[in-house]
């Protein structure tokens, strides 16, 4: 743990240091072989129970583009994407996540992925023809945390829709931005992801060193995935980016006009963590989808790590909007490589919701704030 005395507190209230102070006393062994060189989060494969209802939500409401579809599967992409898809919706009996998929730098990186996860004694499977349409030679694993990961390089190219302004909608989703994973032991997860080549950009801790969440990147944004403390392995959300705040407000207006505002779980608002303007939605199966814009560049090698105090309520909502309890407690199941739901293990460390008064979004629990915005508790 980096001591607060070794961090610099900024005028905005968060702390910065040069390296993350997150450490674990229960590490996953570091493989002797090199990890695959990951470029970015590329797509998620979701299992949905009603494909028609999901198509209406993701295509008719959110405006993702259909690349290909059949009676059981729907392949969708965002405006700026040129690979085959960013989201696969597959009909099944249990709503869950089948794959968190990452693109690697070259075909040779797949050999590294096999070696890396074989050394970790994980379930590793390779399909030269790909596991889904539009993607070639791929490796799927159940990683040491219990999540189904995929790595691929080859993908069919499709038309990038950035220039098709005649098809754009006010709430245009332009790219896949990140995943968010729920896991019981965040420091253990961070160390493993660092071995895989990820870097921490932001985290939430308390003064005793309990780590409640960490944001980790491969591309030069705040994150490609986040590790959130809770019962897991589960998927907290998948996130698509827009260009501007008004795109998110337009989505809210559209949902209201369609009498579907109950799809909005939280927001719109602005995070302290990541600085992004956000909206959280729930799809017909309860899978959580974030729409997000205006985070910041992180690509310099000396990019500082930001640490937020768990008792600073502006970490989650810069304006103090409510953090609804479901946002902390609900998440999607994840599957093993045979399609079976992974068992969920309880978090034993303190929960973020429990240590913040009521988790109501209006209270401050840090020592220098005696009154919340509407008193200590709603």
C-alpha positions as CSV (number, residue, x, y, z in Angstrom):
1,X,0.0,0.0,0.0
2,X,1.2,3.5,-0.8
3,X,0.9,5.6,2.3
4,X,-1.2,8.8,2.1
5,X,1.9,10.7,3.2
6,X,3.6,9.4,0.0
7,X,0.7,10.6,-2.2
8,X,-0.1,14.2,-3.3
9,X,-3.6,15.4,-2.6
10,X,-4.9,17.5,-5.5
11,X,-7.1,20.5,-5.4
12,X,-10.0,18.2,-6.6
13,X,-9.7,16.0,-3.5
14,X,-8.2,12.8,-4.9
15,X,-4.6,11.6,-4.4
16,X,-1.9,10.9,-7.0
17,X,1.2,8.8,-6.9
18,X,3.6,7.4,-9.5
19,X,2.9,3.7,-8.9
20,X,-0.1,2.0,-7.5
21,X,0.3,0.8,-3.9
22,X,-2.0,-2.2,-4.3
23,X,-0.5,-5.4,-3.1
24,X,-1.8,-8.8,-2.3
25,X,-1.0,-11.5,0.2
26,X,-2.8,-14.1,-2.0
27,X,-1.2,-13.7,-5.4
28,X,-1.8,-15.8,-8.5
29,X,1.6,-17.1,-9.6
30,X,3.3,-15.1,-12.3
31,X,3.9,-17.2,-15.4
32,X,7.5,-17.6,-16.7
33,X,6.3,-17.0,-20.3
34,X,5.4,-13.6,-21.7
35,X,1.7,-12.6,-21.8
36,X,-0.1,-12.0,-25.1
37,X,0.2,-8.3,-26.3
38,X,-3.3,-7.1,-25.8
39,X,-4.5,-4.0,-27.9
40,X,-7.9,-3.3,-26.5
41,X,-11.2,-4.7,-25.3
42,X,-12.9,-5.7,-28.6
43,X,-16.3,-7.3,-27.9
44,X,-18.5,-9.1,-25.4
45,X,-20.6,-12.2,-26.0
46,X,-23.8,-12.0,-24.0
47,X,-26.4,-14.8,-23.6
48,X,-29.9,-13.4,-23.6
49,X,-33.2,-15.1,-23.1
50,X,-35.4,-13.2,-25.6
51,X,-33.4,-12.3,-28.7
52,X,-36.2,-10.2,-30.2
53,X,-36.5,-8.0,-27.0
54,X,-32.7,-7.6,-26.9
55,X,-32.6,-6.7,-30.6
56,X,-35.2,-4.0,-30.0
57,X,-33.2,-2.6,-27.0
58,X,-29.7,-2.6,-28.6
59,X,-30.7,-1.8,-32.2
60,X,-34.0,0.1,-32.2
61,X,-33.3,2.1,-29.0
62,X,-29.5,2.4,-28.7
63,X,-28.8,2.3,-32.4
64,X,-26.1,-0.3,-32.7
65,X,-25.5,-1.5,-36.3
66,X,-26.4,-5.0,-37.3
67,X,-23.5,-6.7,-39.0
68,X,-25.1,-10.1,-39.3
69,X,-27.9,-12.1,-37.7
70,X,-29.7,-15.4,-37.7
71,X,-32.5,-16.9,-35.6
72,X,-30.3,-17.5,-32.6
73,X,-27.5,-14.9,-32.8
74,X,-27.1,-11.2,-33.4
75,X,-23.8,-9.5,-34.3
76,X,-23.7,-5.7,-33.5
77,X,-21.1,-3.0,-33.9
78,X,-20.7,0.7,-33.0
79,X,-20.2,3.6,-35.4
80,X,-16.4,3.8,-35.5
81,X,-15.8,0.0,-35.5
82,X,-14.3,-1.7,-38.6
83,X,-14.0,-5.2,-37.2
84,X,-17.0,-7.5,-37.5
85,X,-18.7,-6.8,-34.1
86,X,-18.4,-5.3,-30.7
87,X,-21.3,-7.2,-29.2
88,X,-22.7,-10.7,-29.8
89,X,-26.2,-11.5,-28.5
90,X,-26.8,-15.2,-28.4
91,X,-30.1,-16.8,-27.4
92,X,-30.0,-19.1,-24.4
93,X,-31.8,-20.2,-21.3
94,X,-29.7,-18.3,-18.7
95,X,-28.8,-14.7,-19.1
96,X,-25.0,-14.5,-18.7
97,X,-21.6,-13.5,-20.2
98,X,-20.0,-16.1,-22.5
99,X,-16.8,-14.1,-23.3
100,X,-14.9,-10.9,-22.5
101,X,-12.9,-10.7,-25.7
102,X,-9.6,-8.8,-26.4
103,X,-7.9,-8.2,-29.6
104,X,-4.1,-8.9,-29.7
105,X,-1.4,-7.3,-31.7
106,X,-0.6,-10.2,-34.1
107,X,-1.5,-13.8,-34.8
108,X,1.6,-14.9,-33.0
109,X,0.2,-13.5,-29.7
110,X,-2.3,-16.4,-29.6
111,X,0.5,-18.9,-29.1
112,X,1.6,-16.7,-26.1
113,X,-1.9,-16.7,-24.7
114,X,-2.0,-20.6,-24.9
115,X,1.3,-20.8,-23.1
116,X,0.5,-18.2,-20.5
117,X,-2.8,-19.8,-19.4
118,X,-1.5,-23.3,-19.7
119,X,1.2,-22.4,-17.2
120,X,-1.5,-21.1,-14.9
121,X,-3.3,-24.5,-15.3
122,X,-6.4,-22.9,-16.7
123,X,-9.0,-24.4,-19.1
124,X,-7.6,-23.3,-22.5
125,X,-9.2,-24.0,-25.8
126,X,-8.2,-22.8,-29.3
127,X,-10.4,-22.8,-32.4
128,X,-8.6,-21.9,-35.7
129,X,-12.0,-21.1,-37.2
130,X,-13.1,-18.9,-34.3
131,X,-15.8,-19.4,-31.8
132,X,-18.2,-16.8,-33.4
133,X,-18.8,-15.6,-36.9
134,X,-16.5,-12.9,-38.2
135,X,-13.6,-13.8,-36.0
136,X,-10.8,-16.2,-37.0
137,X,-8.2,-18.1,-35.0
138,X,-9.1,-17.5,-31.3
139,X,-8.2,-18.7,-27.8
140,X,-10.7,-18.9,-25.0
141,X,-9.8,-19.5,-21.4
142,X,-11.4,-19.5,-18.0
143,X,-8.9,-17.3,-16.2
144,X,-7.7,-17.8,-12.6
145,X,-10.4,-15.4,-11.4
146,X,-13.1,-17.5,-13.1
147,X,-13.9,-15.2,-16.0
148,X,-14.2,-16.4,-19.6
149,X,-11.7,-14.5,-21.7
150,X,-11.1,-14.6,-25.4
151,X,-8.1,-13.5,-27.4
152,X,-8.1,-13.0,-31.2
153,X,-6.4,-11.1,-34.0
154,X,-8.1,-12.0,-37.3
155,X,-11.5,-10.4,-37.9
156,X,-13.6,-9.8,-41.0
157,X,-13.6,-6.1,-41.9
158,X,-16.8,-4.2,-42.3
159,X,-17.7,-0.7,-43.2
160,X,-16.9,2.0,-40.6
161,X,-20.1,4.0,-40.3
162,X,-18.6,7.3,-39.1
163,X,-19.3,9.0,-42.4
164,X,-22.9,7.8,-42.6
165,X,-24.5,10.8,-41.0
166,X,-27.7,10.0,-42.7
167,X,-28.0,7.0,-40.4
168,X,-26.7,8.5,-37.2
169,X,-29.1,9.1,-34.3
170,X,-28.9,11.7,-31.5
171,X,-27.5,9.2,-29.0
172,X,-25.0,7.6,-31.4
173,X,-22.8,4.9,-29.7
174,X,-19.4,5.3,-31.4
175,X,-17.2,2.6,-29.9
176,X,-16.8,-0.1,-27.2
177,X,-15.0,1.5,-24.3
178,X,-14.6,-1.0,-21.5
179,X,-15.8,-3.9,-19.4
180,X,-16.3,-3.9,-15.6
181,X,-15.8,-7.2,-13.6
182,X,-16.9,-8.0,-10.1
183,X,-14.5,-10.1,-8.1
184,X,-14.1,-10.7,-4.3
185,X,-10.4,-10.0,-4.0
186,X,-9.5,-6.8,-5.9
187,X,-5.7,-6.8,-5.0
188,X,-5.4,-10.4,-6.2
189,X,-7.1,-9.5,-9.5
190,X,-5.0,-6.4,-10.0
191,X,-1.7,-8.3,-9.6
192,X,-2.9,-10.9,-12.1
193,X,-4.0,-8.3,-14.6
194,X,-0.6,-6.5,-14.2
195,X,1.0,-9.8,-15.1
196,X,-1.2,-9.8,-18.2
197,X,0.2,-6.4,-19.1
198,X,-2.5,-4.0,-17.8
199,X,-1.7,-0.8,-15.9
200,X,-3.7,0.7,-13.0
201,X,-5.0,4.3,-13.8
202,X,-7.3,4.8,-10.8
203,X,-8.4,3.0,-7.6
204,X,-10.6,3.4,-4.5
205,X,-9.0,2.7,-1.1
206,X,-9.4,3.6,2.5
207,X,-6.6,4.7,4.8
208,X,-6.2,1.1,6.1
209,X,-5.4,-0.1,2.6
210,X,-8.6,-1.9,1.8
211,X,-9.0,-1.8,-2.0
212,X,-12.6,-1.5,-3.2
213,X,-12.1,-1.1,-7.0
214,X,-9.3,-0.6,-9.6
215,X,-9.4,0.7,-13.2
216,X,-6.9,-0.9,-15.6
217,X,-6.0,-0.2,-19.2
218,X,-4.3,-1.4,-22.3
219,X,-5.3,1.3,-24.7
220,X,-4.6,4.9,-23.8
221,X,-7.9,5.7,-22.0
222,X,-8.8,5.3,-18.3
223,X,-9.6,1.6,-18.7
224,X,-10.3,-1.4,-20.8
225,X,-11.7,-3.2,-17.7
226,X,-12.2,-2.4,-14.1
227,X,-12.1,-4.8,-11.1
228,X,-14.9,-4.0,-8.7
229,X,-15.0,-5.6,-5.3
230,X,-18.1,-7.8,-4.7
231,X,-19.4,-11.3,-4.9
232,X,-18.0,-12.9,-8.1
233,X,-16.9,-13.7,-10.7
234,X,-19.7,-11.6,-12.3
235,X,-20.0,-8.9,-15.0
236,X,-20.9,-5.5,-13.6
237,X,-21.3,-3.8,-17.0
238,X,-20.2,-3.4,-20.6
239,X,-19.7,0.2,-21.8
240,X,-20.1,2.0,-25.1
241,X,-18.7,5.5,-25.6
242,X,-20.5,8.5,-27.2
243,X,-18.9,11.7,-28.5
244,X,-20.6,14.3,-26.2
245,X,-22.8,14.7,-23.2
246,X,-25.8,15.7,-25.3
247,X,-25.7,12.2,-26.9
248,X,-26.4,10.7,-23.4
249,X,-29.2,13.2,-22.7
250,X,-30.7,12.3,-26.0
251,X,-30.8,8.6,-25.0
252,X,-32.7,9.6,-21.8
253,X,-35.1,11.7,-23.8
254,X,-35.7,8.8,-26.3
255,X,-36.3,6.3,-23.5
256,X,-38.8,8.7,-21.9
257,X,-40.6,9.2,-25.2
258,X,-40.8,5.4,-25.6
259,X,-42.1,5.0,-22.0
260,X,-39.0,3.0,-21.2
261,X,-37.4,5.2,-18.7
262,X,-37.4,2.3,-16.2
263,X,-34.5,1.0,-18.2
264,X,-32.4,3.8,-16.6
265,X,-30.8,2.5,-13.4
266,X,-28.5,5.4,-12.6
267,X,-27.6,8.8,-14.0
268,X,-27.1,10.8,-16.1
269,X,-24.2,12.3,-14.2
270,X,-20.5,12.7,-14.0
271,X,-18.1,10.3,-12.2
272,X,-15.2,11.5,-10.1
273,X,-13.4,8.3,-11.0
274,X,-12.5,8.6,-14.8
275,X,-14.1,12.1,-15.0
276,X,-16.6,10.7,-17.4
277,X,-20.2,11.7,-18.0
278,X,-22.3,8.5,-17.7
279,X,-25.6,6.7,-17.9
280,X,-26.4,3.2,-16.7
281,X,-29.1,1.2,-18.3
282,X,-30.5,-2.3,-17.8
283,X,-31.3,-4.4,-20.9
284,X,-34.4,-6.8,-21.0
285,X,-32.4,-9.5,-19.2
286,X,-30.9,-7.2,-16.6
287,X,-27.5,-7.0,-18.1
288,X,-26.1,-3.5,-17.2
289,X,-24.9,-1.2,-20.1
290,X,-23.1,2.0,-19.4
291,X,-23.0,4.9,-21.9
292,X,-20.0,7.1,-21.3
293,X,-18.0,10.1,-22.6
294,X,-15.2,12.5,-21.8
295,X,-12.7,10.5,-19.9
296,X,-9.0,11.4,-20.5
297,X,-5.7,10.3,-22.1
298,X,-3.5,8.0,-20.1
299,X,-0.8,6.9,-22.7
300,X,2.3,8.5,-21.2
301,X,4.6,6.1,-19.4
302,X,4.7,8.3,-16.3
303,X,0.9,8.8,-16.2
304,X,0.1,9.2,-12.5
305,X,-2.1,6.8,-10.6
306,X,-5.2,8.4,-9.0
307,X,-6.4,7.1,-5.7
308,X,-9.8,8.1,-4.3
309,X,-10.8,7.8,-0.6
310,X,-13.8,5.5,-0.3
311,X,-15.3,8.1,2.1
312,X,-15.2,10.8,-0.6
313,X,-18.6,10.6,-2.1
314,X,-17.5,12.5,-5.2
315,X,-15.6,9.4,-6.3
316,X,-18.7,7.8,-7.8
317,X,-20.8,10.9,-8.5
318,X,-19.2,14.3,-8.9
319,X,-22.5,16.0,-8.3
320,X,-23.7,13.8,-5.5
321,X,-26.4,11.9,-7.4
322,X,-27.8,8.8,-5.7
323,X,-25.8,5.6,-6.1
324,X,-28.7,3.2,-6.0
325,X,-28.2,-0.1,-4.1
326,X,-28.8,-2.3,-7.1
327,X,-25.7,-0.7,-8.7
328,X,-23.6,-2.2,-5.9
329,X,-25.4,-5.6,-5.6
330,X,-26.6,-6.7,-9.0
331,X,-24.4,-8.1,-11.7
332,X,-24.5,-10.7,-14.5
333,X,-23.4,-14.3,-14.2
334,X,-20.5,-15.5,-16.2
335,X,-20.1,-18.9,-17.9
336,X,-17.4,-21.5,-18.2
337,X,-16.3,-22.7,-21.6
338,X,-19.0,-25.4,-21.7
339,X,-21.8,-22.8,-21.1
340,X,-22.3,-23.5,-17.4
341,X,-22.7,-20.6,-14.9
342,X,-19.6,-20.1,-12.8
343,X,-20.1,-20.4,-9.0
344,X,-20.2,-17.0,-7.2
345,X,-17.9,-16.5,-4.2
346,X,-18.6,-14.0,-1.5
347,X,-16.4,-11.0,-0.9
348,X,-15.0,-11.1,2.7
349,X,-13.3,-7.6,2.7
350,X,-15.5,-4.6,3.5
351,X,-18.0,-3.7,0.9
352,X,-18.0,-0.2,-0.6
353,X,-21.7,0.1,0.0
354,X,-21.5,-0.9,3.6
355,X,-18.8,1.6,4.6
356,X,-20.5,4.6,3.0
357,X,-23.5,5.8,5.0
358,X,-26.6,4.2,3.3
359,X,-24.8,4.3,0.0
360,X,-27.4,6.9,-0.8
361,X,-25.1,9.2,-2.8
362,X,-25.9,12.3,-0.8
363,X,-23.8,11.7,2.3
364,X,-20.1,12.3,3.0
365,X,-18.3,10.0,5.4
366,X,-14.8,11.5,5.1
367,X,-13.5,13.0,8.3
368,X,-13.5,16.6,7.1
369,X,-17.2,16.6,6.1
370,X,-19.6,16.5,9.0
371,X,-22.7,17.2,6.9
372,X,-23.9,15.5,3.7
373,X,-25.6,17.5,1.0
374,X,-29.0,16.7,2.4
375,X,-27.8,15.8,5.9
376,X,-26.0,12.7,7.0
377,X,-28.6,10.4,5.6
378,X,-31.7,10.6,3.5
